[in-house]
Amino acid sequence: MLKKNVGSIDRALRILLGLALLAGFVLNRDGAYSWLYLIGVIPLVTGLMSSCPLYSILGLSTCPLKK
């Protein structure tokens, strides 16, 4: 399984952003570039999994430090 590297605030923002972009796709299907809203799948999935592959590559983490 992937290591958790997304903190709670980061996770909530990712989920909200992903849902907002997907809602934009549903509400604006006939637009010329409406398919760009489907990029919202990426932050939604990384938020739900609490793991971001890009953070792993860059060595970043927004999780609080364990004591």
N, CA, C and O atoms as a Tinker XYZ file with bonds, in Angstrom:
   268  protein
     1  N      0.837000   -1.180000    0.000000    73     2
     2  CA     0.000000    0.000000    0.000000    64     1     3
     3  C      0.881000    1.242000    0.000000    63     2     4     5
     4  O      2.029000    1.203000    0.443000    81     3
     5  N      0.347000    2.313000   -0.487000    73     3     6
     6  CA     1.092000    3.560000   -0.544000    64     5     7
     7  C      1.173000    4.201000    0.833000    63     6     8     9
     8  O      0.250000    4.095000    1.640000    81     7
     9  N      2.288000    4.866000    1.086000    73     7    10
    10  CA     2.498000    5.545000    2.358000    64     9    11
    11  C      1.643000    6.813000    2.408000    63    10    12    13
    12  O      1.535000    7.535000    1.417000    81    11
    13  N      1.037000    7.080000    3.569000    73    11    14
    14  CA     0.246000    8.293000    3.732000    64    13    15
    15  C      1.181000    9.489000    3.791000    63    14    16    17
    16  O      2.101000    9.528000    4.608000    81    15
    17  N      0.944000   10.457000    2.928000    73    15    18
    18  CA     1.754000   11.664000    2.940000    64    17    19
    19  C      0.906000   12.921000    2.734000    63    18    20    21
    20  O      1.436000   13.994000    2.448000    81    19
    21  N     -0.407000   12.782000    2.881000    73    19    22
    22  CA    -1.325000   13.906000    2.726000    64    21    23
    23  C     -2.022000   14.127000    4.062000    63    22    24    25
    24  O     -2.713000   13.238000    4.560000    81    23
    25  N     -1.842000   15.316000    4.644000    73    23    26
    26  CA    -2.445000   15.647000    5.925000    64    25    27
    27  C     -3.931000   15.916000    5.815000    63    26    28    29
    28  O     -4.493000   15.910000    4.720000    81    27
    29  N     -4.564000   16.152000    6.953000    73    27    30
    30  CA    -6.027000   16.281000    6.983000    64    29    31
    31  C     -6.534000   17.525000    6.251000    63    30    32    33
    32  O     -7.524000   17.442000    5.525000    81    31
    33  N     -5.883000   18.666000    6.425000    73    31    34
    34  CA    -6.325000   19.882000    5.733000    64    33    35
    35  C     -6.087000   19.743000    4.231000    63    34    36    37
    36  O     -6.957000   20.076000    3.426000    81    35
    37  N     -4.916000   19.255000    3.862000    73    35    38
    38  CA    -4.579000   19.029000    2.455000    64    37    39
    39  C     -5.568000   18.046000    1.831000    63    38    40    41
    40  O     -6.013000   18.230000    0.698000    81    39
    41  N     -5.898000   17.017000    2.575000    73    39    42
    42  CA    -6.826000   15.990000    2.094000    64    41    43
    43  C     -8.209000   16.580000    1.842000    63    42    44    45
    44  O     -8.815000   16.324000    0.802000    81    43
    45  N     -8.709000   17.366000    2.790000    73    43    46
    46  CA   -10.028000   17.981000    2.644000    64    45    47
    47  C    -10.057000   18.925000    1.439000    63    46    48    49
    48  O    -11.027000   18.932000    0.680000    81    47
    49  N     -9.008000   19.716000    1.263000    73    47    50
    50  CA    -8.956000   20.634000    0.126000    64    49    51
    51  C     -8.913000   19.888000   -1.201000    63    50    52    53
    52  O     -9.544000   20.306000   -2.172000    81    51
    53  N     -8.173000   18.787000   -1.244000    73    51    54
    54  CA    -8.106000   17.979000   -2.472000    64    53    55
    55  C     -9.471000   17.398000   -2.826000    63    54    56    57
    56  O     -9.883000   17.420000   -3.986000    81    55
    57  N    -10.167000   16.879000   -1.819000    73    55    58
    58  CA   -11.483000   16.287000   -2.060000    64    57    59
    59  C    -12.471000   17.354000   -2.531000    63    58    60    61
    60  O    -13.231000   17.123000   -3.472000    81    59
    61  N    -12.464000   18.518000   -1.881000    73    59    62
    62  CA   -13.358000   19.601000   -2.293000    64    61    63
    63  C    -13.049000   20.085000   -3.707000    63    62    64    65
    64  O    -13.962000   20.306000   -4.502000    81    63
    65  N    -11.773000   20.248000   -4.019000    73    63    66
    66  CA   -11.375000   20.691000   -5.359000    64    65    67
    67  C    -11.787000   19.662000   -6.412000    63    66    68    69
    68  O    -12.314000   20.020000   -7.465000    81    67
    69  N    -11.541000   18.385000   -6.120000    73    67    70
    70  CA   -11.913000   17.333000   -7.061000    64    69    71
    71  C    -13.408000   17.292000   -7.313000    63    70    72    73
    72  O    -13.847000   17.176000   -8.457000    81    71
    73  N    -14.196000   17.386000   -6.239000    73    71    74
    74  CA   -15.651000   17.375000   -6.390000    64    73    75
    75  C    -16.145000   18.606000   -7.138000    63    74    76    77
    76  O    -17.067000   18.513000   -7.949000    81    75
    77  N    -15.535000   19.762000   -6.869000    73    75    78
    78  CA   -15.936000   20.995000   -7.564000    64    77    79
    79  C    -15.644000   20.896000   -9.058000    63    78    80    81
    80  O    -16.474000   21.294000   -9.875000    81    79
    81  N    -14.486000   20.374000   -9.422000    73    79    82
    82  CA   -14.156000   20.240000  -10.840000    64    81    83
    83  C    -15.075000   19.240000  -11.542000    63    82    84    85
    84  O    -15.498000   19.474000  -12.674000    81    83
    85  N    -15.381000   18.139000  -10.880000    73    83    86
    86  CA   -16.283000   17.159000  -11.482000    64    85    87
    87  C    -17.701000   17.718000  -11.597000    63    86    88    89
    88  O    -18.406000   17.416000  -12.560000    81    87
    89  N    -18.124000   18.525000  -10.629000    73    87    90
    90  CA   -19.431000   19.180000  -10.726000    64    89    91
    91  C    -19.432000   20.156000  -11.897000    63    90    92    93
    92  O    -20.436000   20.280000  -12.599000    81    91
    93  N    -18.323000   20.845000  -12.110000    73    91    94
    94  CA   -18.206000   21.739000  -13.253000    64    93    95
    95  C    -18.353000   20.990000  -14.565000    63    94    96    97
    96  O    -18.949000   21.501000  -15.514000    81    95
    97  N    -17.815000   19.785000  -14.622000    73    95    98
    98  CA   -17.954000   18.969000  -15.828000    64    97    99
    99  C    -19.416000   18.594000  -16.064000    63    98   100   101
   100  O    -19.910000   18.674000  -17.188000    81    99
   101  N    -20.097000   18.189000  -15.007000    73    99   102
   102  CA   -21.495000   17.781000  -15.133000    64   101   103
   103  C    -22.370000   18.973000  -15.547000    63   102   104   105
   104  O    -23.285000   18.827000  -16.357000    81   103
   105  N    -22.082000   20.135000  -14.991000    73   103   106
   106  CA   -22.908000   21.312000  -15.274000    64   105   107
   107  C    -22.574000   21.984000  -16.600000    63   106   108   109
   108  O    -23.384000   22.754000  -17.117000    81   107
   109  N    -21.405000   21.710000  -17.158000    73   107   110
   110  CA   -20.962000   22.397000  -18.376000    64   109   111
   111  C    -20.472000   21.389000  -19.419000    63   110   112   113
   112  O    -19.382000   21.554000  -19.968000    81   111
   113  N    -21.248000   20.368000  -19.693000    73   111   114
   114  CA   -20.836000   19.334000  -20.646000    64   113   115
   115  C    -20.684000   19.840000  -22.071000    63   114   116   117
   116  O    -19.861000   19.316000  -22.822000    81   115
   117  N    -21.447000   20.830000  -22.453000    73   115   118
   118  CA   -21.444000   21.288000  -23.834000    64   117   119
   119  C    -20.355000   22.308000  -24.136000    63   118   120   121
   120  O    -20.227000   22.752000  -25.277000    81   119
   121  N    -19.572000   22.683000  -23.139000    73   119   122
   122  CA   -18.509000   23.659000  -23.357000    64   121   123
   123  C    -17.388000   23.071000  -24.207000    63   122   124   125
   124  O    -17.216000   21.854000  -24.276000    81   123
   125  N    -16.631000   23.953000  -24.850000    73   123   126
   126  CA   -15.564000   23.513000  -25.750000    64   125   127
   127  C    -14.476000   22.733000  -25.016000    63   126   128   129
   128  O    -13.967000   21.739000  -25.536000    81   127
   129  N    -14.124000   23.167000  -23.839000    73   127   130
   130  CA   -13.049000   22.507000  -23.087000    64   129   131
   131  C    -13.571000   21.877000  -21.802000    63   130   132   133
   132  O    -12.852000   21.828000  -20.805000    81   131
   133  N    -14.781000   21.406000  -21.811000    73   131   134
   134  CA   -15.366000   20.841000  -20.598000    64   133   135
   135  C    -14.642000   19.582000  -20.135000    63   134   136   137
   136  O    -14.713000   19.234000  -18.956000    81   135
   137  N    -13.954000   18.898000  -21.030000    73   135   138
   138  CA   -13.228000   17.690000  -20.650000    64   137   139
   139  C    -12.084000   18.011000  -19.679000    63   138   140   141
   140  O    -11.611000   17.120000  -18.974000    81   139
   141  N    -11.639000   19.263000  -19.636000    73   139   142
   142  CA   -10.576000   19.635000  -18.698000    64   141   143
   143  C    -11.014000   19.506000  -17.248000    63   142   144   145
   144  O    -10.183000   19.322000  -16.358000    81   143
   145  N    -12.323000   19.602000  -17.008000    73   143   146
   146  CA   -12.836000   19.427000  -15.655000    64   145   147
   147  C    -12.563000   18.017000  -15.125000    63   146   148   149
   148  O    -12.544000   17.807000  -13.912000    81   147
   149  N    -12.356000   17.063000  -16.009000    73   147   150
   150  CA   -12.100000   15.688000  -15.583000    64   149   151
   151  C    -10.758000   15.539000  -14.869000    63   150   152   153
   152  O    -10.487000   14.504000  -14.259000    81   151
   153  N     -9.928000   16.566000  -14.945000    73   151   154
   154  CA    -8.680000   16.563000  -14.175000    64   153   155
   155  C     -8.993000   16.498000  -12.686000    63   154   156   157
   156  O     -8.128000   16.127000  -11.892000    81   155
   157  N    -10.212000   16.851000  -12.295000    73   155   158
   158  CA   -10.646000   16.781000  -10.905000    64   157   159
   159  C    -10.589000   15.385000  -10.323000    63   158   160   161
   160  O    -10.628000   15.226000   -9.102000    81   159
   161  N    -10.498000   14.371000  -11.166000    73   159   162
   162  CA   -10.386000   12.996000  -10.681000    64   161   163
   163  C     -9.075000   12.820000   -9.907000    63   162   164   165
   164  O     -9.031000   12.085000   -8.920000    81   163
   165  N     -8.018000   13.487000  -10.347000    73   163   166
   166  CA    -6.701000   13.315000   -9.721000    64   165   167
   167  C     -6.693000   13.801000   -8.270000    63   166   168   169
   168  O     -6.330000   13.024000   -7.387000    81   167
   169  N     -7.079000   15.057000   -7.982000    73   167   170
   170  CA    -7.072000   15.450000   -6.571000    64   169   171
   171  C     -8.096000   14.683000   -5.734000    63   170   172   173
   172  O     -7.879000   14.457000   -4.544000    81   171
   173  N     -9.199000   14.284000   -6.343000    73   171   174
   174  CA   -10.200000   13.519000   -5.607000    64   173   175
   175  C     -9.632000   12.170000   -5.174000    63   174   176   177
   176  O     -9.775000   11.786000   -4.013000    81   175
   177  N     -8.999000   11.455000   -6.080000    73   175   178
   178  CA    -8.438000   10.136000   -5.761000    64   177   179
   179  C     -7.288000   10.247000   -4.761000    63   178   180   181
   180  O     -7.214000    9.465000   -3.814000    81   179
   181  N     -6.388000   11.218000   -4.967000    73   179   182
   182  CA    -5.270000   11.357000   -4.025000    64   181   183
   183  C     -5.770000   11.781000   -2.645000    63   182   184   185
   184  O     -5.190000   11.391000   -1.633000    81   183
   185  N     -6.832000   12.571000   -2.594000    73   183   186
   186  CA    -7.403000   12.945000   -1.303000    64   185   187
   187  C     -8.065000   11.768000   -0.612000    63   186   188   189
   188  O     -7.918000   11.600000    0.599000    81   187
   189  N     -8.782000   10.963000   -1.350000    73   187   190
   190  CA    -9.442000    9.794000   -0.759000    64   189   191
   191  C     -8.442000    8.735000   -0.309000    63   190   192   193
   192  O     -8.682000    8.033000    0.673000    81   191
   193  N     -7.328000    8.617000   -1.019000    73   191   194
   194  CA    -6.306000    7.630000   -0.657000    64   193   195
   195  C     -5.324000    8.151000    0.393000    63   194   196   197
   196  O     -4.569000    7.368000    0.969000    81   195
   197  N     -5.324000    9.456000    0.647000    73   195   198
   198  CA    -4.376000   10.104000    1.566000    64   197   199
   199  C     -2.933000    9.880000    1.149000    63   198   200   201
   200  O     -2.032000    9.856000    1.988000    81   199
   201  N     -2.721000    9.717000   -0.134000    73   199   202
   202  CA    -1.381000    9.491000   -0.643000    64   201   203
   203  C     -1.245000   10.158000   -2.006000    63   202   204   205
   204  O     -2.104000   10.014000   -2.875000    81   203
   205  N     -0.140000   10.894000   -2.174000    73   203   206
   206  CA     0.104000   11.588000   -3.429000    64   205   207
   207  C      1.430000   11.091000   -4.016000    63   206   208   209
   208  O      2.478000   11.263000   -3.394000    81   207
   209  N      1.398000   10.480000   -5.199000    73   207   210
   210  CA     2.627000    9.990000   -5.805000    64   209   211
   211  C      3.654000   11.100000   -6.063000    63   210   212   213
   212  O      4.855000   10.865000   -5.937000    81   211
   213  N      3.200000   12.289000   -6.418000    73   211   214
   214  CA     4.126000   13.393000   -6.654000    64   213   215
   215  C      4.827000   13.798000   -5.357000    63   214   216   217
   216  O      6.020000   14.102000   -5.370000    81   215
   217  N      4.099000   13.806000   -4.239000    73   215   218
   218  CA     4.724000   14.090000   -2.950000    64   217   219
   219  C      5.793000   13.040000   -2.643000    63   218   220   221
   220  O      6.852000   13.377000   -2.114000    81   219
   221  N      5.528000   11.783000   -2.966000    73   219   222
   222  CA     6.503000   10.717000   -2.716000    64   221   223
   223  C      7.772000   10.934000   -3.530000    63   222   224   225
   224  O      8.880000   10.761000   -3.024000    81   223
   225  N      7.604000   11.313000   -4.787000    73   223   226
   226  CA     8.764000   11.546000   -5.653000    64   225   227
   227  C      9.600000   12.712000   -5.137000    63   226   228   229
   228  O     10.830000   12.654000   -5.132000    81   227
   229  N      8.915000   13.778000   -4.698000    73   227   230
   230  CA     9.610000   14.978000   -4.229000    64   229   231
   231  C     10.026000   14.896000   -2.763000    63   230   232   233
   232  O     10.732000   15.779000   -2.278000    81   231
   233  N      9.606000   13.861000   -2.054000    73   231   234
   234  CA     9.963000   13.697000   -0.649000    64   233   235
   235  C      9.204000   14.627000    0.281000    63   234   236   237
   236  O      9.704000   14.970000    1.352000    81   235
   237  N      8.009000   15.039000   -0.108000    73   235   238
   238  CA     7.200000   15.946000    0.694000    64   237   239
   239  C      6.148000   15.170000    1.479000    63   238   240   241
   240  O      5.784000   14.048000    1.125000    81   239
   241  N      5.673000   15.790000    2.543000    73   239   242
   242  CA     4.582000   15.217000    3.320000    64   241   243
   243  C      3.887000   16.336000    4.090000    63   242   244   245
   244  O      4.547000   17.214000    4.645000    81   243
   245  N      2.576000   16.305000    4.123000    73   243   246
   246  CA     1.825000   17.277000    4.909000    64   245   247
   247  C      1.205000   16.628000    6.127000    63   246   248   249
   248  O      0.415000   17.257000    6.830000    81   247
   249  N      1.555000   15.367000    6.388000    73   247   250
   250  CA     1.086000   14.686000    7.584000    64   249   251
   251  C      1.853000   15.221000    8.791000    63   250   252   253
   252  O      3.028000   15.572000    8.684000    81   251
   253  N      1.171000   15.280000    9.954000    73   251   254
   254  CA     1.895000   15.709000   11.148000    64   253   255
   255  C      2.950000   14.673000   11.538000    63   254   256   257
   256  O      2.808000   13.481000   11.264000    81   255
   257  N      4.003000   15.155000   12.180000    73   255   258
   258  CA     5.074000   14.274000   12.619000    64   257   259
   259  C      4.602000   13.379000   13.744000    63   258   260   261
   260  O      3.883000   13.823000   14.639000    81   259
   261  N      5.008000   12.115000   13.700000    73   259   262
   262  CA     4.657000   11.173000   14.759000    64   261   263
   263  C      5.681000   11.304000   15.886000    63   262   264   265
   264  O      6.882000   11.427000   15.642000    81   263
   265  N      5.188000   11.276000   17.111000    73   263   266
   266  CA     6.099000   11.408000   18.264000    64   265   267
   267  C      6.464000   10.064000   18.812000    63   266   268
   268  O      7.219000    9.977000   19.780000    81   267
